[in-house]
Amino acid sequence: TFFAMIEAYAQHYKLGVSHLGRQEIGLARKHLKAAVDAKPAYVAARLALAAACDLMAQHGDAVEQIDAVIGMGTTEASRAALTCAAGFCLERLGNYGAAAFRYEQALAEGSAEDVFAHYRLAAIYLAHNELEKAVEHHEAILEVEPQEQAVRTSLAHLLQILGRHKEAVWEYEKALCMEPD
């Protein structure tokens, strides 16, 4: 019956979340997948399944669940936050180009105060020796978090490496002012 179906997916979801809380990831994935199979539009189950997949290093499956939620367009989580989550899974898969694309999407969709995507893009660009792009994201972080000394010092180092010595000195001096010791 209809009510039995409702109870089935709800029970699978509850069991899955319970197993997830106890770090029984395989069982959590099994029950959450059953909940999603029974009700594909069940956003909470899809997001919990994405978390379980990510914990099991099945990052591609996690991205698939996150993308399904984004495609539904109805969730309390912001589209930018979900796009960043997908980007982080892609990054963990080693697909840095796709991850960077997702982070750029998140920046276009999100608020100016959300700097997660800037941090991740800075890391990707640093790892791939794209220093000018890393500088851009360091500067964007500092616009929101001007007291972030580690980012300011890193920016100064990058500017020094790029031969922009006057700018580097200025950033070093600002970093020193924050913590003179």
Beta strands, then each sheet from edge to edge (+ up, - down):
end
